[in-house]
Amino acid sequence: MEIRTESLTLRTADGEMPVHLAAPVAGGPYAAVIVIMEAFGLNGHIKAVAERIAREGYVTVAPDLYHRFGSPIVAYDDIPKAIDYLKRLDDARVTAEVHACVGALTARKDVRADRIGITGFCMGGRVAFLAAAQLPDDVKAAVSFYGGGIAADQPTAPINQADRIKAPVLALGRDGWDDPARPGETCGGNDEAPGQDLRGQGLSGGRPRILLRRARLLSRRVRAGRLDEAHGLVRQAPELGGERAQAPGIALAQGPTVPLLRPWR
């Protein structure tokens, strides 16, 4: 699908925030996806991911959360600098900036205001989960790719707000859920334990499922190029937007790094 790109600027409490927008040239209105960057900044890779999703028939925006630091781009091998920047971010302000993105999208004629999802990578995966919890009436689906700190053993961990989430959430982890590089943090669950949250504590009642088992199976199939099987898994899961679902579902686009938040319209 042919797309166009545009550079936007949104007002925030910390100043003007650059946003990379990508949208189909014709047709619409479309569902929209907010793409949250890694700790390395709004670089070419994240812009390319947003554009790949747009080519699937979505309006996407990728905000520069490092605008408050002068919009730096950090090299992938400079982990200490990236960590320094991400530690200086404030959850409340970042969530407000995601909300500003929602506002910008809902104001557009080519966007379906009731079909806005979010995805992010590493630091951005945590932001995606946090936004699903703190903006439950705005975020209709969320995909977190190896979101760091979601289940950290501290009061501010996003997992402690999971009971506020209304949308389906797909948490895709690394190879092996317990990351030895992150002592004290676990993504929890195993292949035989669906419906567990990121610390292995069962979600009950009306709380949404964090579908780790299915996420793990999906990620394996996508990495192996077995995309038809991956989509089949999604279609079988009402929690992810199958025929019985009451909320937008989640599927996977072609490629291991591009989530497709598909509303099954």
C-alpha positions as CSV (number, residue, x, y, z in Angstrom):
1,M,0.0,0.0,0.0
2,E,1.3,3.4,-0.9
3,I,1.9,5.7,2.1
4,R,3.0,9.2,2.8
5,T,5.0,10.5,5.7
6,E,4.9,13.7,7.6
7,S,6.7,15.4,10.5
8,L,4.4,16.8,13.2
9,T,5.0,18.7,16.4
10,L,2.8,18.3,19.5
11,R,2.8,20.6,22.5
12,T,3.7,18.9,25.8
13,A,4.6,20.0,29.3
14,D,8.2,19.6,28.4
15,G,8.1,21.5,25.2
16,E,7.5,20.7,21.5
17,M,7.6,17.0,20.7
18,P,8.5,15.9,17.2
19,V,6.3,13.0,15.9
20,H,6.8,10.9,12.8
21,L,3.5,10.2,11.0
22,A,2.9,7.6,8.3
23,A,-0.4,7.0,6.6
24,P,-1.9,5.4,3.5
25,V,-2.3,7.8,0.7
26,A,-5.9,6.9,-0.2
27,G,-9.0,5.6,1.4
28,G,-9.8,5.5,5.1
29,P,-10.7,6.0,7.8
30,Y,-8.1,3.6,9.2
31,A,-7.3,2.2,12.6
32,A,-4.2,3.8,14.1
33,V,-1.1,2.6,15.9
34,I,1.2,4.6,18.2
35,V,4.7,3.3,17.8
36,I,7.0,3.8,20.9
37,M,10.7,3.9,20.4
38,E,13.4,2.0,22.1
39,A,15.9,3.6,24.5
40,F,18.0,4.6,21.5
41,G,15.7,7.4,20.4
42,L,13.4,8.1,17.4
43,N,15.9,6.7,14.9
44,G,15.5,5.4,11.3
45,H,14.6,1.9,12.4
46,I,11.6,3.0,14.5
47,K,10.4,5.3,11.7
48,A,10.8,2.4,9.3
49,V,8.7,0.1,11.6
50,A,6.0,2.8,11.8
51,E,6.0,3.0,8.0
52,R,5.8,-0.8,7.6
53,I,2.7,-0.9,9.8
54,A,1.2,2.0,7.8
55,R,1.7,0.0,4.6
56,E,-0.6,-2.6,6.1
57,G,-3.4,-0.1,6.2
58,Y,-2.9,2.0,9.4
59,V,-2.2,5.5,10.4
60,T,0.9,5.5,12.6
61,V,2.6,8.0,14.8
62,A,6.0,7.6,16.4
63,P,6.7,10.2,19.1
64,D,10.2,11.4,20.1
65,L,10.1,10.9,23.8
66,Y,13.7,12.3,24.0
67,H,12.6,15.7,22.8
68,R,13.2,17.0,26.4
69,F,16.9,16.1,26.0
70,G,17.3,17.6,22.6
71,S,16.2,14.6,20.5
72,P,19.4,12.6,20.7
73,I,19.9,9.4,18.7
74,V,22.0,6.9,20.7
75,A,24.1,4.3,19.0
76,Y,23.0,0.7,19.6
77,D,26.4,-0.1,21.1
78,D,26.2,2.8,23.6
79,I,24.0,1.0,26.2
80,P,25.1,3.2,29.2
81,K,24.0,6.4,27.5
82,A,20.7,4.9,26.4
83,I,20.0,3.7,30.0
84,D,20.9,7.2,31.3
85,Y,18.3,8.8,29.1
86,L,15.5,6.3,29.8
87,K,16.0,6.6,33.6
88,R,15.4,10.3,33.3
89,L,11.9,9.8,31.8
90,D,8.9,10.3,34.1
91,D,6.0,7.9,33.7
92,A,3.3,10.6,34.2
93,R,4.8,12.9,31.6
94,V,5.4,10.1,29.1
95,T,1.8,8.9,29.5
96,A,0.6,12.5,28.9
97,E,2.6,12.5,25.7
98,V,1.0,9.3,24.6
99,H,-2.4,10.9,25.3
100,A,-1.4,13.8,23.2
101,C,-0.7,11.4,20.3
102,V,-4.2,9.9,20.9
103,G,-5.6,13.4,20.6
104,A,-3.8,14.1,17.4
105,L,-5.0,10.9,15.9
106,T,-8.6,11.3,16.9
107,A,-8.6,14.8,15.3
108,R,-7.8,13.3,11.9
109,K,-10.4,12.5,9.4
110,D,-8.5,9.5,8.1
111,V,-8.4,7.8,11.6
112,R,-11.1,5.7,13.3
113,A,-11.1,7.2,16.8
114,D,-12.4,4.0,18.3
115,R,-9.5,1.9,16.9
116,I,-6.3,3.2,18.3
117,G,-3.6,0.8,19.5
118,I,-0.1,1.0,20.7
119,T,3.1,-0.9,20.4
120,G,6.7,-0.5,21.6
121,F,10.0,-2.1,21.9
122,C,12.0,-2.7,25.1
123,M,11.6,0.7,26.9
124,G,8.8,1.4,24.5
125,G,7.2,-2.0,25.3
126,R,7.0,-0.9,28.9
127,V,5.4,2.4,27.8
128,A,2.9,0.5,25.7
129,F,1.8,-1.6,28.6
130,L,1.7,1.4,30.9
131,A,-0.4,3.3,28.4
132,A,-2.9,0.4,28.2
133,A,-3.3,0.7,32.0
134,Q,-3.4,4.5,32.4
135,L,-5.4,5.3,29.2
136,P,-7.9,2.4,29.3
137,D,-10.6,4.3,27.4
138,D,-8.2,5.4,24.6
139,V,-6.0,2.3,24.0
140,K,-8.0,-0.5,22.3
141,A,-5.1,-2.9,21.9
142,A,-1.5,-3.1,22.9
143,V,1.6,-5.1,21.9
144,S,4.7,-5.0,24.1
145,F,7.9,-6.3,22.6
146,Y,10.3,-7.4,25.4
147,G,9.2,-4.6,27.6
148,G,11.7,-4.0,30.3
149,G,10.6,-3.3,33.9
150,I,6.9,-4.2,33.4
151,A,7.1,-6.7,36.3
152,A,9.9,-5.1,38.3
153,D,9.6,-5.6,42.1
154,Q,8.7,-2.1,42.9
155,P,5.5,-0.1,43.5
156,T,5.8,1.8,40.2
157,A,6.0,-1.3,38.0
158,P,3.2,-1.2,35.3
159,I,2.1,-4.7,36.2
160,N,0.6,-3.3,39.4
161,Q,-1.9,-1.4,37.3
162,A,-2.9,-4.3,35.2
163,D,-6.4,-4.4,36.7
164,R,-7.1,-1.1,34.9
165,I,-6.5,-2.5,31.5
166,K,-9.6,-2.9,29.3
167,A,-7.9,-3.8,26.0
168,P,-6.3,-7.1,24.8
169,V,-2.5,-7.0,25.6
170,L,0.0,-9.2,23.8
171,A,3.4,-9.4,25.6
172,L,6.1,-10.8,23.4
173,G,9.3,-11.7,25.3
174,R,12.8,-12.8,24.5
175,D,13.9,-16.4,24.1
176,G,13.1,-17.8,27.5
177,W,10.9,-15.8,29.8
178,D,13.2,-15.5,32.7
179,D,15.9,-13.1,31.6
180,P,19.2,-13.7,33.5
181,A,20.3,-10.2,32.6
182,R,17.5,-8.8,34.8
183,P,17.8,-10.3,38.3
184,G,14.6,-10.2,40.3
185,E,12.4,-9.7,37.2
186,T,10.5,-12.4,35.3
187,C,8.1,-12.5,32.5
188,G,6.6,-15.5,34.3
189,G,4.4,-18.3,32.9
190,N,5.3,-21.3,30.8
191,D,3.9,-23.2,27.8
192,E,1.4,-24.9,30.1
193,A,0.2,-21.9,32.0
194,P,-2.0,-19.6,29.9
195,G,-3.6,-16.6,31.5
196,Q,-0.8,-15.7,33.9
197,D,0.4,-12.2,34.4
198,L,4.1,-11.3,34.1
199,R,4.9,-12.5,37.6
200,G,3.1,-15.7,37.3
201,Q,0.1,-14.5,39.4
202,G,-3.2,-15.6,37.8
203,L,-5.5,-13.0,36.5
204,S,-9.1,-13.6,37.5
205,G,-12.5,-12.1,37.2
206,G,-12.9,-9.4,34.7
207,R,-9.2,-8.6,34.5
208,P,-7.6,-9.0,31.1
209,R,-5.3,-11.9,30.3
210,I,-1.7,-11.3,29.5
211,L,-1.4,-14.1,27.1
212,L,2.2,-15.2,27.6
213,R,1.7,-18.8,26.4
214,R,0.1,-17.7,23.2
215,A,2.6,-14.9,22.8
216,R,5.5,-17.4,23.1
217,L,3.9,-19.7,20.5
218,L,3.2,-16.8,18.2
219,S,6.8,-15.4,18.4
220,R,8.2,-18.8,17.7
221,R,6.1,-19.2,14.5
222,V,6.9,-15.7,13.3
223,R,10.6,-16.2,13.8
224,A,10.3,-19.4,11.8
225,G,8.4,-17.7,9.0
226,R,5.3,-19.7,9.7
227,L,3.0,-16.7,9.4
228,D,-0.2,-18.6,8.5
229,E,0.1,-20.7,11.7
230,A,0.7,-17.5,13.7
231,H,-2.5,-15.9,12.3
232,G,-4.3,-19.1,13.0
233,L,-3.4,-19.0,16.6
234,V,-4.7,-15.5,16.9
235,R,-8.0,-16.4,15.1
236,Q,-8.5,-19.2,17.6
237,A,-8.2,-16.9,20.6
238,P,-11.2,-14.9,21.5
239,E,-9.0,-12.9,23.9
240,L,-7.1,-11.7,20.9
241,G,-10.0,-10.8,18.7
242,G,-11.5,-14.0,17.4
243,E,-15.1,-14.3,16.3
244,R,-16.4,-14.1,19.9
245,A,-14.2,-11.1,20.9
246,Q,-15.8,-7.9,22.1
247,A,-12.7,-5.8,21.6
248,P,-10.2,-5.2,18.9
249,G,-7.9,-8.1,18.4
250,I,-4.2,-8.5,17.9
251,A,-2.4,-10.2,15.0
252,L,1.1,-10.2,13.6
253,A,2.3,-8.6,10.4
254,Q,4.9,-10.1,8.1
255,G,8.2,-9.9,9.9
256,P,9.3,-10.6,13.4
257,T,9.4,-7.0,14.5
258,V,6.2,-5.5,13.2
259,P,3.0,-6.0,15.3
260,L,-0.3,-5.6,13.6
261,L,-3.0,-4.5,15.9
262,R,-5.9,-5.7,13.8
263,P,-9.4,-4.7,14.8
264,W,-11.0,-7.6,12.9
265,R,-13.5,-5.3,11.3
